[in-house]
Structure formats: C-alpha cells, structure tokens
Amino acid sequence: MRDAEALEPFAGMWEVEARFPAREPPVVRGTSTFGWLLGHRFLVQRAQTDHPQAPDSEMIIAPDPGLPAGYRAHYFDSRGVVRLYEMSFDGREWTLARTAPDFTPLDFAQRFVGTFSEDGATIAGQWETSPDGADWQPDFELVYRRTG
C-alpha cells in the first residue's frame, strides 16, 4: 500500500493555467491548494477558476491497497459531477485515470499525466479523453506553478 505522506510534494498553493487549443477562451486561469486532512491520512485538492463555465472542484486522495496505481482520487465539482479516478505518483509523474463507470455512466474515458519539474515548482501535464479507453485524444493542457 502506498503511504499518503508520499504525496507531500503536492502540498501547498499553486497557480493553474489550462490551455484549450480549440475553445474560447483558449486559456483559463485559476488556483489550486493541496492540503492534509485528518493527520496526513488524506490529501485534499481545492481548485477554483476565473472562468464561469469551468467548474470549481475538490478532490480527496487516499491510499488504496486494492489498486495497482496505489491511490484513489474522489472528485467533486460545482456542476454536481462526482467521479472516481485511479491515481499513481512515483515522486515525479502524476497520473489520474477514469476508465470504468462509477457514480455516473462512463460516456468517455479520461486520463491526466503530469510531470513535476526537477525543482518541484511546476507540474506540466495534459488531460486526454477516449470514447473506448484505447484511442486517446488530447483534451487540454494543464500547468501548475507553485506559489506557496
């Protein structure tokens, strides 16, 4: 089982920039904070955006010994969407994947792969979608820049 404290590199405040190549506006900015819950047993991400069509969200990340990836991420957003992601983190690469129905039907699969910079001050990644979990298409880029 993975230890929640292995997620310490996430802890803190971040500025976030999402780049949508084929949408308006092409860039959406926001903030994200990662903090500990219940004595370092869970990591909570709270994200807000400056665009009214982009949802604010919260995600609770917990070790999950039943998953090869090691973690489960419980996602909730201001649209009322609730999703479960399998998550992995090896100290540098962060992945989230949703490839099976959970609280809602699986209309499309999703995955995110982000990489921490050497100094831990930036996470650069991309969300992808797939109609079948095999043919992945880019959705949008996401960059986190540590602010505190």
Backbone hydrogen bonds, N-H to C=O, Kabsch-Sander energy under -0.5 kcal/mol:
donor,donor_aa,acceptor,acceptor_aa,energy
6,A,3,D,-1.6
7,L,4,A,-2.2
8,E,5,E,-1.7
10,F,7,L,-2.2
11,A,7,L,-0.6
11,A,8,E,-1.1
12,G,34,F,-2.5
14,W,32,S,-2.7
15,E,145,R,-2.9
16,V,30,G,-2.8
17,E,143,V,-2.3
18,A,28,V,-3.2
19,R,141,E,-2.3
20,F,18,A,-0.5
20,F,26,P,-3.4
23,R,20,F,-1.1
28,V,18,A,-2.4
30,G,16,V,-2.3
31,T,48,Q,-2.4
32,S,14,W,-2.5
33,T,46,R,-2.5
34,F,12,G,-2.7
35,G,44,V,-2.5
37,L,42,F,-2.4
41,R,37,L,-1.3
42,F,37,L,-1.6
43,L,61,I,-2.2
44,V,35,G,-3.3
45,Q,59,M,-3.1
46,R,33,T,-2.6
47,A,57,S,-2.9
48,Q,31,T,-2.4
50,D,29,R,-2.8
54,A,51,H,-1.3
57,S,47,A,-2.4
58,E,76,F,-2.8
59,M,45,Q,-2.4
60,I,74,H,-2.4
61,I,43,L,-3.4
61,I,59,M,-0.5
62,A,72,R,-2.6
64,D,70,G,-2.6
67,L,64,D,-1.8
70,G,67,L,-0.7
71,Y,87,M,-1.6
72,R,62,A,-2.7
73,A,85,Y,-2.8
74,H,60,I,-2.9
74,H,72,R,-0.5
75,Y,73,A,-0.7
75,Y,83,R,-3.0
76,F,58,E,-2.7
77,D,81,V,-1.8
78,S,56,D,-2.5
80,G,77,D,-2.3
83,R,75,Y,-2.0
85,Y,73,A,-2.7
86,E,97,A,-2.8
87,M,71,Y,-2.5
88,S,95,T,-2.1
90,D,93,E,-1.6
94,W,114,G,-3.2
95,T,88,S,-2.3
96,L,112,F,-2.1
97,A,86,E,-2.0
98,R,110,Q,-2.9
102,D,104,T,-1.8
107,D,105,P,-1.2
109,A,130,S,-3.4
110,Q,98,R,-2.2
111,R,128,E,-1.9
112,F,96,L,-2.7
113,V,126,Q,-1.6
114,G,94,W,-2.9
115,T,124,A,-2.4
116,F,92,R,-2.9
117,S,122,T,-2.7
120,G,117,S,-1.6
123,I,144,Y,-2.2
124,A,115,T,-2.2
125,G,142,L,-2.6
126,Q,113,V,-1.6
127,W,140,F,-3.0
128,E,111,R,-2.8
129,T,137,Q,-2.5
130,S,109,A,-1.9
136,W,134,A,-0.9
137,Q,129,T,-2.9
139,D,127,W,-2.9
140,F,127,W,-1.2
141,E,19,R,-2.0
142,L,125,G,-2.5
143,V,17,E,-2.4
144,Y,123,I,-2.9
145,R,15,E,-2.8
146,R,121,A,-3.0
147,T,13,M,-3.1
148,G,13,M,-1.5
